Amino acid sequence: MSGKNFLFVPGPTNIPDRVRRAMDIPLEDHRAGDFPRFAKPLFEDLKQIFQTKNGQVFVFPSSGTGGWEAAITNTLSPGDKVLQARFGQFSHLWAESCKRLGMDVQLVEVPWGEATPIDTYREILEKDSNHEIKMVLVTHNETATGVTSDLHGVRRMLDSISHPALLAVDGISSIGSIEFLMDEWGIDLAVSGSQKGMMLPTGLSLVCASQKALALGASAKCHRYYFDFTLQDSANSDGWFPYTPAMTLLRGLRESVNMLLEEGMPQVYARHARYAGAVRAAAQAWKLDLCAKDASTYSDTVSAICVPSDIDSGQIVKNAYQNYNLSLGGGLTEVAGKVFRIGHLGDLNELMILSALAGTEMALCDSGVDIELGCGVGAAAAVLRVGQSSS
Ligand SMILES: Cc1ncc(COP(=O)(O)O)c(C=O)c1O
C-alpha cells in the first residue's frame, strides 16, 4: 500500500523523527569513562517526568510488565496481602502477576468501564485494623476501557484513615501524557513503559520508587535479581548499569525526555486533553458511547468506543487496517467484539488526529455502522481548530 501506516493503537505509539535520529547511531561502549556524564543527568531528568524530587527512577530493559514485577518483588514478601480492583485487562493481568509472585490478592471486581472504587477500598482498609494489607494497587489508566482513576483521591483516602499501605500505580499508559504527580499524590511505586507516552520502541520499563518503598528492600523476601533495586542503585548512583544497558533505547529516551521537558509537562497534559476531547466529540457525533461510564474518568490517552450490538468491533479494526492502513486497537477479552480503541497519545498533532478519525469513520461505514461520513471529523475539527474565525 502506498503512503504510511497510521498508528493509532494505544501503544506502541509514533516515534518522533528526533527520537529515531537519536537512536540511529553506532553502538557505544557503556563502560567508557565518559558514560556517567550521559547517564546521571538522564536519571535526574526522568524525575521530572514522574514529577518527583524524592523518588528514585530505575530503568530496566523490559516491557512494562517487568516494571510490575520490579515494584512488587522489591517491596513485598510472599504471602503479603495486596488490594486491587479489576476493571479491565491490564488491572486483571497485574493482579494475576501478583498472585504468581505469591501475593495474597484481595480483588475487588468492578464492572469494566468503571474506575478504582475508592469508597470500597476505604471500607476494606478501615476493617484492616492490623494493617495486614501491605499495598494498594491502582491501574491509573486502564488501557482496555479508556478509564482513568483518581490517584489523588486514593492517597487522600489512605491518609484520612491513616492506613500505611504502599500506594503502587500502573502508569504505563498515563505517565508522560496524563497528569501524574508522584510526590504530591504520595505515590510509592510508579511503573511506566517506553512505548506509550515516552514515544519510544518497546523495551524499557521505567519504575519510580519513593523513599518509603526503597526502605522496604531490606525486609522484602521475594526472590529477585535482574529487577533488584539495590543492584541497580549500586551502579546507577555513579552513572553505570549493573548489566549491559539497552544503549540505543537509552539514547532515544534521552531525546524523548528532552522533547517532553522542552514542551513542558503541563503543556503535554493539556495537548493530550485537547486531542482526547476531539476524539470524544467525534464519538458523540457518531452516536457511539464510550466504554468509560463516567465523564470524570474519561481517559486522555485512549478512547474505547462501543459499537452497536449487531456489529463486531473486530471487523471495524480489520477494515480500518485493510482498507485504509489505519491501526486501531481492538476490544480485549471481556469487551472483545464490543469496543474498538483509538489511542491518542504520544507524538501527535491535530491533523494526525483528524486523519485517524476520517479513517475510522470510513471503516465504521464499511462495517455497517450507520453514520454520516464527515460528522465525526467535523465535530473533532471544531474542537481542534486554533485560528480565529475570519467572518
Ligand atoms: C495499563 C497497562 N499496563 C500494563 C501494560 C503491559 O505493558 P507491556 O505490554 O509493555 O508489558 C499495558 C500495555 O498495553 C498497559 O496499557
The ligand as an SDF file (V2000), in Angstrom:
LIG
                    3D

 16 16  0  0  0  0  0  0  0  0999 V2000
   -2.0520   -0.0240   31.6110 C   0  0  0  0  0  0  0  0  0  0  0  0
   -1.1240   -1.0670   31.0890 C   0  0  0  0  0  0  0  0  0  0  0  0
   -0.4610   -1.8300   31.9610 N   0  0  0  0  0  0  0  0  0  0  0  0
    0.4050   -2.7640   31.5620 C   0  0  0  0  0  0  0  0  0  0  0  0
    0.6450   -2.9980   30.2290 C   0  0  0  0  0  0  0  0  0  0  0  0
    1.6150   -4.0650   29.8250 C   0  0  0  0  0  0  0  0  0  0  0  0
    2.7690   -3.4460   29.3680 O   0  0  0  0  0  0  0  0  0  0  0  0
    3.7840   -4.1850   28.3810 P   0  0  0  0  0  0  0  0  0  0  0  0
    2.9700   -4.7050   27.2540 O   0  0  0  0  0  0  0  0  0  0  0  0
    4.7340   -3.0950   27.9850 O   0  0  0  0  0  0  0  0  0  0  0  0
    4.4340   -5.2650   29.1580 O   0  0  0  0  0  0  0  0  0  0  0  0
   -0.0140   -2.2360   29.2750 C   0  0  0  0  0  0  0  0  0  0  0  0
    0.2160   -2.4630   27.8480 C   0  0  0  0  0  0  0  0  0  0  0  0
   -0.5060   -2.0240   26.9990 O   0  0  0  0  0  0  0  0  0  0  0  0
   -0.9120   -1.2460   29.7190 C   0  0  0  0  0  0  0  0  0  0  0  0
   -1.5690   -0.4710   28.8540 O   0  0  0  0  0  0  0  0  0  0  0  0
  1  2  1  0
  2  3  1  0
  2 15  2  0
  3  4  2  0
  4  5  1  0
  5  6  1  0
  5 12  2  0
  6  7  1  0
  7  8  1  0
  8  9  2  0
  8 10  1  0
  8 11  1  0
 12 13  1  0
 12 15  1  0
 13 14  2  0
 15 16  1  0
M  END
$$$$
